[in-house]
Amino acid sequence: MPFHSSGPLPKIYNEAMKNQALYLVHDEVDYHLVELVIGITTILLYIYAMSSLPSIITSQTDLEQALSIIAKGDVFAIDTEFLREKTYYPQLCLIQIAGNGIHFAIDPLVEGLSLQGLWDLLADERITKVFHAGRQDIEIFYHLTGDVPKGIFDSQIAAMVCGLGDQVGYDKLVHHFLGHTIDKSSRFTDWSKRPLSDKQLSYALDDVIHLEKIYPMLCEVLEKENKLEWIKDEVKVIAALETYAIDPEQTYKRIKLRTNKPLILNRLKHLAAFREIECQKRDLPRGRFLKDETLMDLAATGPKTAEAISKIRGLGSQKNGWLTGQIISIIKQADSADKASWPKMPERKKTERAPAAVLEMLRVLLKHVCEEAAVAPRLIASASDLELLAVSDDKSQPVLQGWRYEVFGKKALAMKAGKIGMALNKGEMRFFDL
């Protein structure tokens, strides 16, 4: 594969590759000498590339060269900088990558710069992509490519599995593993402004430079504690397409509901779907188009005239506007829809109140096993999970499945059945079989 760059090293490499091909056809070249030249120049080319690549890539040639080096490795760290305060979709402003001995930033705002090479790399299942709290980064790639990266590793999830706490911040992770303190002074940069200063670029690149170093350290801990399968289970959620695919018809469920009346819920479903589609078309944040509170008021009152709509909070200026006609039409359509299609709030199952003593014992047990297994409690069970477990042994509960069952669920059921007891001994909580 020829190396596309100028200078003496790329020329030597390309000439050696040409001579290797000649040997295969004519047997006229010292093959071993050619192999040696290729090996040495390949190493030197990495050094050459590191020194010749700019901190921020703005040309197709530099991008292809950088990605070709990354593609030769089996893992790289990746991060993005973006803005979304004024848009529905996040505006990608910078992509940072570190792997296989190099690190660089890509400027996606450069007109005409094709990122297809990066998209191909993200789709390569052979290569692990290391994110930290990567859900928003992955959402960006999903929007731009229609797919999620393959081979995802999330260091925040891994840190929780390793017992470093709930939703571990990147600065805490870096300090724990590398002993560095991150300079946060560039944290609130407007990443869409150009040019970026050296300080801003350094801040952005440090994210992936440190992450690349931390990744093998996390893997070592996970492997030592037999937790590699645990993180695979947790990553499945952020790696699933359905996590990022938005169905406008279902967006009303994201709104904090104040009613369970089918008529109001049906109007809200139609209004929320309309808002979602319009915001996608216009690339506007939902709240800038129609706030949740406004949708709830419209659904509850069901105005049928422009005069009535003008009295809704947030719509006073819309008395004769385009939006008014749309709202009236949507409410009319919703009210005339077949009632069998109207959404209903799921009936709350009447369950017995969790006995306080049982709930407290489960909390103590959870704290104990999490300290013992060095894992964040939130990753095993939430407060509502414990309340359900206190009154039910239903095996469909997440806490009674997979590794959670092995770590906590099995002991919890045994405790509820009176097979495990607990006692305080010299200030320490101890559990024993009965």
PAMARKE-528424 format. One record per residue (C-alpha): x, y, z; residue in one letter. Coordinates in nm, 2 decimals, always signed. Layout:
PAMARKE-528424
ATOM     px     py     pz rest
ATOM      X      Y      Z    A
...
This chain:
PAMARKE-528424
ATOM     px     py     pz rest
ATOM  +0.00  +0.00  +0.00    M
ATOM  +0.17  +0.33  -0.11    P
ATOM  +0.23  +0.60  +0.15    F
ATOM  +0.07  +0.93  +0.02    H
ATOM  +0.30  +1.21  +0.14    S
ATOM  +0.60  +1.41  +0.03    S
ATOM  +0.96  +1.38  +0.16    G
ATOM  +1.24  +1.12  +0.15    P
ATOM  +1.09  +0.85  +0.38    L
ATOM  +0.77  +0.80  +0.19    P
ATOM  +0.97  +0.77  -0.13    K
ATOM  +1.20  +0.50  +0.02    I
ATOM  +0.90  +0.31  +0.15    Y
ATOM  +0.71  +0.32  -0.18    N
ATOM  +1.03  +0.22  -0.38    E
ATOM  +1.08  -0.07  -0.15    A
ATOM  +0.72  -0.18  -0.20    M
ATOM  +0.77  -0.16  -0.58    K
ATOM  +1.09  -0.37  -0.56    N
ATOM  +0.90  -0.63  -0.35    Q
ATOM  +0.64  -0.66  -0.62    A
ATOM  +0.92  -0.70  -0.88    L
ATOM  +1.07  -0.98  -0.68    Y
ATOM  +0.74  -1.17  -0.67    L
ATOM  +0.73  -1.15  -1.06    V
ATOM  +1.09  -1.17  -1.17    H
ATOM  +1.29  -1.30  -0.87    D
ATOM  +1.55  -1.02  -0.96    E
ATOM  +1.56  -0.84  -0.62    V
ATOM  +1.71  -0.95  -0.28    D
ATOM  +1.37  -1.01  -0.11    Y
ATOM  +1.51  -1.02  +0.25    H
ATOM  +1.68  -0.68  +0.19    L
ATOM  +1.36  -0.54  +0.06    V
ATOM  +1.17  -0.67  +0.37    E
ATOM  +1.43  -0.52  +0.60    L
ATOM  +1.40  -0.18  +0.43    V
ATOM  +1.02  -0.19  +0.45    I
ATOM  +1.03  -0.28  +0.82    G
ATOM  +1.27  +0.00  +0.91    I
ATOM  +1.10  +0.26  +0.70    T
ATOM  +0.76  +0.16  +0.83    T
ATOM  +0.88  +0.24  +1.19    I
ATOM  +1.04  +0.56  +1.07    L
ATOM  +0.72  +0.66  +0.89    L
ATOM  +0.53  +0.65  +1.21    Y
ATOM  +0.78  +0.89  +1.36    I
ATOM  +0.77  +1.10  +1.04    Y
ATOM  +0.39  +1.10  +1.05    A
ATOM  +0.38  +1.21  +1.41    M
ATOM  +0.60  +1.50  +1.34    S
ATOM  +0.44  +1.60  +1.01    S
ATOM  +0.07  +1.58  +1.10    L
ATOM  -0.08  +1.90  +1.22    P
ATOM  -0.26  +1.92  +1.56    S
ATOM  -0.58  +1.98  +1.38    I
ATOM  -0.64  +1.82  +1.04    I
ATOM  -0.80  +2.03  +0.77    T
ATOM  -0.69  +1.85  +0.45    S
ATOM  -0.80  +1.53  +0.29    Q
ATOM  -0.44  +1.41  +0.24    T
ATOM  -0.35  +1.45  +0.61    D
ATOM  -0.67  +1.29  +0.72    L
ATOM  -0.62  +0.98  +0.50    E
ATOM  -0.26  +0.95  +0.62    Q
ATOM  -0.36  +0.97  +0.99    A
ATOM  -0.65  +0.73  +0.96    L
ATOM  -0.44  +0.48  +0.77    S
ATOM  -0.20  +0.47  +1.07    I
ATOM  -0.49  +0.43  +1.32    I
ATOM  -0.64  +0.15  +1.11    A
ATOM  -0.32  -0.05  +1.16    K
ATOM  -0.39  -0.07  +1.53    G
ATOM  -0.65  -0.26  +1.73    D
ATOM  -0.78  +0.02  +1.95    V
ATOM  -0.81  +0.40  +1.96    F
ATOM  -0.96  +0.66  +2.19    A
ATOM  -1.22  +0.90  +2.04    I
ATOM  -1.40  +1.21  +2.17    D
ATOM  -1.60  +1.50  +2.02    T
ATOM  -1.67  +1.86  +2.09    E
ATOM  -2.01  +1.98  +1.98    F
ATOM  -2.28  +2.24  +2.04    L
ATOM  -2.65  +2.18  +2.06    R
ATOM  -2.80  +2.48  +2.25    E
ATOM  -2.95  +2.63  +1.94    K
ATOM  -3.02  +2.31  +1.73    T
ATOM  -3.22  +1.99  +1.74    Y
ATOM  -2.92  +1.78  +1.62    Y
ATOM  -2.58  +1.83  +1.79    P
ATOM  -2.35  +2.04  +1.58    Q
ATOM  -2.02  +1.85  +1.55    L
ATOM  -1.73  +2.09  +1.58    C
ATOM  -1.42  +1.87  +1.65    L
ATOM  -1.32  +1.51  +1.66    I
ATOM  -1.02  +1.39  +1.86    Q
ATOM  -0.85  +1.06  +1.81    I
ATOM  -0.55  +0.89  +1.98    A
ATOM  -0.41  +0.55  +1.89    G
ATOM  -0.13  +0.35  +1.75    N
ATOM  +0.13  +0.61  +1.86    G
ATOM  -0.04  +0.92  +1.72    I
ATOM  -0.30  +1.17  +1.82    H
ATOM  -0.48  +1.44  +1.62    F
ATOM  -0.80  +1.64  +1.59    A
ATOM  -1.02  +1.66  +1.28    I
ATOM  -1.20  +1.98  +1.18    D
ATOM  -1.54  +1.86  +1.05    P
ATOM  -1.63  +2.22  +0.97    L
ATOM  -1.39  +2.24  +0.68    V
ATOM  -1.59  +2.26  +0.36    E
ATOM  -1.54  +1.96  +0.13    G
ATOM  -1.35  +1.75  +0.39    L
ATOM  -1.49  +1.39  +0.35    S
ATOM  -1.52  +1.19  +0.68    L
ATOM  -1.60  +0.87  +0.50    Q
ATOM  -1.27  +0.72  +0.60    G
ATOM  -1.35  +0.78  +0.96    L
ATOM  -1.70  +0.63  +0.92    W
ATOM  -1.54  +0.32  +0.77    D
ATOM  -1.31  +0.30  +1.07    L
ATOM  -1.59  +0.33  +1.32    L
ATOM  -1.78  +0.05  +1.14    A
ATOM  -1.47  -0.18  +1.16    D
ATOM  -1.56  -0.45  +1.43    E
ATOM  -1.19  -0.55  +1.45    R
ATOM  -1.09  -0.22  +1.62    I
ATOM  -1.21  -0.12  +1.97    T
ATOM  -1.32  +0.24  +2.01    K
ATOM  -1.28  +0.39  +2.36    V
ATOM  -1.52  +0.66  +2.47    F
ATOM  -1.58  +0.82  +2.80    H
ATOM  -1.95  +0.87  +2.88    A
ATOM  -1.99  +0.82  +2.50    G
ATOM  -2.37  +0.83  +2.46    R
ATOM  -2.38  +1.18  +2.32    Q
ATOM  -2.08  +1.12  +2.09    D
ATOM  -2.24  +0.80  +1.96    I
ATOM  -2.57  +0.99  +1.90    E
ATOM  -2.38  +1.23  +1.68    I
ATOM  -2.23  +0.95  +1.47    F
ATOM  -2.57  +0.78  +1.45    Y
ATOM  -2.72  +1.10  +1.31    H
ATOM  -2.44  +1.15  +1.06    L
ATOM  -2.41  +0.78  +0.94    T
ATOM  -2.73  +0.61  +1.04    G
ATOM  -2.54  +0.36  +1.24    D
ATOM  -2.35  +0.33  +1.57    V
ATOM  -1.98  +0.25  +1.60    P
ATOM  -1.88  -0.11  +1.64    K
ATOM  -1.65  -0.24  +1.91    G
ATOM  -1.75  +0.02  +2.18    I
ATOM  -1.57  +0.04  +2.51    F
ATOM  -1.70  +0.31  +2.76    D
ATOM  -1.45  +0.40  +3.03    S
ATOM  -1.72  +0.56  +3.25    Q
ATOM  -1.91  +0.23  +3.26    I
ATOM  -1.59  +0.04  +3.31    A
ATOM  -1.50  +0.27  +3.61    A
ATOM  -1.84  +0.20  +3.77    M
ATOM  -1.78  -0.17  +3.72    V
ATOM  -1.44  -0.12  +3.89    C
ATOM  -1.60  +0.05  +4.19    G
ATOM  -1.49  +0.41  +4.13    L
ATOM  -1.84  +0.54  +4.19    G
ATOM  -2.15  +0.64  +4.00    D
ATOM  -2.11  +0.83  +3.67    Q
ATOM  -1.74  +0.88  +3.72    V
ATOM  -1.62  +1.21  +3.58    G
ATOM  -1.33  +1.21  +3.33    Y
ATOM  -1.12  +1.43  +3.56    D
ATOM  -1.16  +1.18  +3.85    K
ATOM  -1.07  +0.89  +3.62    L
ATOM  -0.75  +1.06  +3.50    V
ATOM  -0.65  +1.15  +3.85    H
ATOM  -0.71  +0.80  +3.98    H
ATOM  -0.51  +0.62  +3.71    F
ATOM  -0.25  +0.88  +3.60    L
ATOM  -0.23  +1.12  +3.89    G
ATOM  -0.29  +1.42  +3.66    H
ATOM  -0.51  +1.72  +3.73    T
ATOM  -0.70  +1.84  +3.42    I
ATOM  -0.71  +2.21  +3.34    D
ATOM  -1.08  +2.29  +3.29    K
ATOM  -1.04  +2.65  +3.18    S
ATOM  -1.13  +2.57  +2.82    S
ATOM  -1.43  +2.36  +2.92    R
ATOM  -1.69  +2.61  +2.80    F
ATOM  -1.53  +2.70  +2.47    T
ATOM  -1.74  +2.78  +2.17    D
ATOM  -1.60  +2.50  +1.96    W
ATOM  -1.76  +2.63  +1.64    S
ATOM  -1.53  +2.94  +1.64    K
ATOM  -1.22  +2.94  +1.43    R
ATOM  -0.93  +2.95  +1.47    P
ATOM  -0.90  +2.74  +1.79    L
ATOM  -0.61  +2.84  +2.01    S
ATOM  -0.32  +2.61  +2.10    D
ATOM  -0.46  +2.59  +2.46    K
ATOM  -0.81  +2.49  +2.33    Q
ATOM  -0.66  +2.22  +2.11    L
ATOM  -0.44  +2.09  +2.39    S
ATOM  -0.74  +2.07  +2.62    Y
ATOM  -0.94  +1.88  +2.35    A
ATOM  -0.65  +1.64  +2.26    L
ATOM  -0.57  +1.56  +2.63    D
ATOM  -0.91  +1.39  +2.65    D
ATOM  -0.81  +1.12  +2.41    V
ATOM  -0.43  +1.11  +2.50    I
ATOM  -0.52  +1.03  +2.86    H
ATOM  -0.80  +0.79  +2.76    L
ATOM  -0.57  +0.59  +2.54    E
ATOM  -0.34  +0.54  +2.84    K
ATOM  -0.62  +0.45  +3.08    I
ATOM  -0.78  +0.19  +2.86    Y
ATOM  -0.53  -0.09  +2.92    P
ATOM  -0.52  -0.01  +3.29    M
ATOM  -0.90  -0.05  +3.31    L
ATOM  -0.88  -0.37  +3.11    C
ATOM  -0.62  -0.51  +3.35    E
ATOM  -0.85  -0.44  +3.64    V
ATOM  -1.15  -0.59  +3.47    L
ATOM  -0.96  -0.90  +3.36    E
ATOM  -0.81  -0.95  +3.71    K
ATOM  -1.15  -0.92  +3.87    E
ATOM  -1.33  -1.13  +3.60    N
ATOM  -1.55  -0.84  +3.51    K
ATOM  -1.50  -0.82  +3.14    L
ATOM  -1.84  -0.98  +3.07    E
ATOM  -2.01  -0.73  +3.31    W
ATOM  -1.91  -0.43  +3.10    I
ATOM  -2.01  -0.61  +2.78    K
ATOM  -2.37  -0.63  +2.92    D
ATOM  -2.37  -0.27  +3.02    E
ATOM  -2.23  -0.14  +2.68    V
ATOM  -2.51  -0.32  +2.49    K
ATOM  -2.75  -0.03  +2.58    V
ATOM  -2.54  +0.25  +2.44    I
ATOM  -2.44  +0.03  +2.14    A
ATOM  -2.81  -0.04  +2.04    A
ATOM  -2.96  +0.14  +1.75    L
ATOM  -3.29  +0.17  +1.93    E
ATOM  -3.13  +0.39  +2.19    T
ATOM  -3.09  +0.66  +1.93    Y
ATOM  -3.38  +0.60  +1.69    A
ATOM  -3.66  +0.85  +1.78    I
ATOM  -4.02  +0.76  +1.70    D
ATOM  -4.22  +1.09  +1.70    P
ATOM  -4.53  +0.90  +1.79    E
ATOM  -4.37  +0.80  +2.12    Q
ATOM  -4.21  +1.13  +2.23    T
ATOM  -4.51  +1.23  +2.44    Y
ATOM  -4.39  +0.97  +2.69    K
ATOM  -4.08  +1.19  +2.76    R
ATOM  -4.30  +1.47  +2.89    I
ATOM  -4.38  +1.48  +3.26    K
ATOM  -4.74  +1.38  +3.26    L
ATOM  -5.00  +1.54  +3.50    R
ATOM  -5.29  +1.33  +3.39    T
ATOM  -5.40  +0.98  +3.30    N
ATOM  -5.71  +1.08  +3.09    K
ATOM  -5.70  +0.91  +2.75    P
ATOM  -5.85  +1.22  +2.57    L
ATOM  -5.57  +1.44  +2.70    I
ATOM  -5.30  +1.18  +2.64    L
ATOM  -5.41  +1.13  +2.28    N
ATOM  -5.40  +1.50  +2.21    R
ATOM  -5.06  +1.52  +2.37    L
ATOM  -4.94  +1.22  +2.16    K
ATOM  -5.04  +1.40  +1.83    H
ATOM  -4.90  +1.74  +1.94    L
ATOM  -4.57  +1.60  +2.06    A
ATOM  -4.53  +1.40  +1.73    A
ATOM  -4.60  +1.72  +1.53    F
ATOM  -4.34  +1.91  +1.74    R
ATOM  -4.08  +1.64  +1.69    E
ATOM  -4.12  +1.63  +1.31    I
ATOM  -4.11  +2.01  +1.28    E
ATOM  -3.80  +2.04  +1.51    C
ATOM  -3.62  +1.78  +1.30    Q
ATOM  -3.71  +1.96  +0.98    K
ATOM  -3.60  +2.30  +1.12    R
ATOM  -3.31  +2.17  +1.33    D
ATOM  -3.46  +2.35  +1.63    L
ATOM  -3.45  +2.25  +2.00    P
ATOM  -3.79  +2.12  +2.12    R
ATOM  -3.82  +2.39  +2.38    G
ATOM  -3.76  +2.67  +2.13    R
ATOM  -4.05  +2.55  +1.91    F
ATOM  -4.30  +2.45  +2.17    L
ATOM  -4.23  +2.40  +2.54    K
ATOM  -4.35  +2.09  +2.72    D
ATOM  -4.58  +2.30  +2.94    E
ATOM  -4.74  +2.46  +2.63    T
ATOM  -4.81  +2.11  +2.49    L
ATOM  -4.97  +2.00  +2.82    M
ATOM  -5.19  +2.32  +2.83    D
ATOM  -5.30  +2.26  +2.47    L
ATOM  -5.38  +1.90  +2.53    A
ATOM  -5.57  +1.97  +2.85    A
ATOM  -5.78  +2.26  +2.71    T
ATOM  -5.82  +2.15  +2.34    G
ATOM  -5.86  +2.50  +2.20    P
ATOM  -6.06  +2.51  +1.87    K
ATOM  -6.02  +2.87  +1.78    T
ATOM  -5.73  +3.12  +1.72    A
ATOM  -5.87  +3.33  +2.01    E
ATOM  -5.86  +3.04  +2.25    A
ATOM  -5.50  +2.95  +2.14    I
ATOM  -5.38  +3.30  +2.20    S
ATOM  -5.47  +3.26  +2.56    K
ATOM  -5.24  +2.96  +2.61    I
ATOM  -4.92  +3.05  +2.79    R
ATOM  -4.63  +3.08  +2.53    G
ATOM  -4.86  +3.13  +2.23    L
ATOM  -4.99  +3.48  +2.28    G
ATOM  -4.82  +3.60  +1.96    S
ATOM  -4.96  +3.32  +1.75    Q
ATOM  -5.32  +3.44  +1.72    K
ATOM  -5.32  +3.45  +1.34    N
ATOM  -5.00  +3.26  +1.27    G
ATOM  -4.93  +2.94  +1.07    W
ATOM  -4.88  +2.75  +1.40    L
ATOM  -5.23  +2.83  +1.52    T
ATOM  -5.39  +2.66  +1.22    G
ATOM  -5.17  +2.36  +1.26    Q
ATOM  -5.25  +2.32  +1.63    I
ATOM  -5.63  +2.35  +1.56    I
ATOM  -5.60  +2.09  +1.29    S
ATOM  -5.39  +1.85  +1.50    I
ATOM  -5.63  +1.87  +1.80    I
ATOM  -5.93  +1.81  +1.57    K
ATOM  -5.75  +1.51  +1.41    Q
ATOM  -5.67  +1.37  +1.75    A
ATOM  -6.02  +1.40  +1.89    D
ATOM  -6.17  +1.23  +1.58    S
ATOM  -5.93  +0.94  +1.59    A
ATOM  -6.06  +0.59  +1.68    D
ATOM  -6.07  +0.57  +2.06    K
ATOM  -5.92  +0.23  +2.04    A
ATOM  -5.60  +0.39  +1.93    S
ATOM  -5.59  +0.64  +2.21    W
ATOM  -5.30  +0.59  +2.45    P
ATOM  -5.37  +0.48  +2.80    K
ATOM  -5.15  +0.50  +3.11    M
ATOM  -5.05  +0.16  +3.22    P
ATOM  -5.25  +0.05  +3.52    E
ATOM  -5.04  +0.06  +3.83    R
ATOM  -5.03  -0.28  +3.99    K
ATOM  -5.14  -0.28  +4.34    K
ATOM  -4.85  -0.42  +4.53    T
ATOM  -4.80  -0.45  +4.90    E
ATOM  -4.58  -0.18  +5.05    R
ATOM  -4.23  -0.30  +5.10    A
ATOM  -4.17  -0.38  +5.46    P
ATOM  -3.93  -0.13  +5.60    A
ATOM  -3.72  -0.39  +5.78    A
ATOM  -3.68  -0.60  +5.46    V
ATOM  -3.59  -0.30  +5.25    L
ATOM  -3.33  -0.18  +5.50    E
ATOM  -3.17  -0.53  +5.52    M
ATOM  -3.15  -0.53  +5.14    L
ATOM  -2.99  -0.19  +5.14    R
ATOM  -2.73  -0.31  +5.39    V
ATOM  -2.66  -0.63  +5.18    L
ATOM  -2.63  -0.43  +4.86    L
ATOM  -2.38  -0.19  +5.02    K
ATOM  -2.18  -0.49  +5.15    H
ATOM  -2.16  -0.69  +4.83    V
ATOM  -2.07  -0.37  +4.63    C
ATOM  -1.78  -0.30  +4.86    E
ATOM  -1.68  -0.66  +4.84    E
ATOM  -1.71  -0.68  +4.46    A
ATOM  -1.57  -0.32  +4.41    A
ATOM  -1.87  -0.21  +4.20    V
ATOM  -2.09  +0.10  +4.21    A
ATOM  -2.43  +0.02  +4.39    P
ATOM  -2.63  +0.20  +4.12    R
ATOM  -2.50  -0.04  +3.86    L
ATOM  -2.66  -0.33  +4.04    I
ATOM  -2.99  -0.19  +4.18    A
ATOM  -3.17  +0.14  +4.21    S
ATOM  -3.40  +0.23  +4.50    A
ATOM  -3.71  +0.12  +4.30    S
ATOM  -3.53  -0.21  +4.21    D
ATOM  -3.49  -0.28  +4.59    L
ATOM  -3.85  -0.19  +4.66    E
ATOM  -3.97  -0.44  +4.40    L
ATOM  -3.73  -0.70  +4.52    L
ATOM  -3.85  -0.66  +4.88    A
ATOM  -4.20  -0.77  +4.78    V
ATOM  -4.14  -1.00  +4.48    S
ATOM  -3.92  -1.29  +4.38    D
ATOM  -4.01  -1.25  +4.01    D
ATOM  -3.71  -1.37  +3.81    K
ATOM  -3.77  -1.12  +3.53    S
ATOM  -3.63  -0.84  +3.75    Q
ATOM  -3.29  -0.72  +3.62    P
ATOM  -3.14  -0.76  +3.96    V
ATOM  -3.22  -1.14  +3.94    L
ATOM  -3.06  -1.19  +3.61    Q
ATOM  -2.70  -1.23  +3.48    G
ATOM  -2.41  -1.11  +3.68    W
ATOM  -2.63  -0.90  +3.91    R
ATOM  -2.80  -1.22  +4.03    Y
ATOM  -2.46  -1.39  +4.10    E
ATOM  -2.33  -1.09  +4.29    V
ATOM  -2.64  -0.97  +4.47    F
ATOM  -2.97  -1.13  +4.37    G
ATOM  -2.89  -1.48  +4.49    K
ATOM  -2.79  -1.36  +4.84    K
ATOM  -3.09  -1.12  +4.85    A
ATOM  -3.33  -1.41  +4.79    L
ATOM  -3.15  -1.62  +5.05    A
ATOM  -3.17  -1.34  +5.30    M
ATOM  -3.55  -1.30  +5.23    K
ATOM  -3.59  -1.68  +5.28    A
ATOM  -3.42  -1.67  +5.61    G
ATOM  -3.11  -1.86  +5.49    K
ATOM  -2.86  -1.57  +5.55    I
ATOM  -2.82  -1.37  +5.87    G
ATOM  -2.62  -1.06  +5.95    M
ATOM  -2.44  -0.94  +6.26    A
ATOM  -2.22  -0.65  +6.37    L
ATOM  -1.88  -0.76  +6.48    N
ATOM  -1.61  -0.51  +6.59    K
ATOM  -1.77  -0.24  +6.38    G
ATOM  -1.80  -0.45  +6.07    E
ATOM  -2.11  -0.60  +5.92    M
ATOM  -2.09  -0.97  +5.86    R
ATOM  -2.32  -1.21  +5.69    F
ATOM  -2.34  -1.58  +5.76    F
ATOM  -2.55  -1.89  +5.66    D
ATOM  -2.83  -2.00  +5.89    L
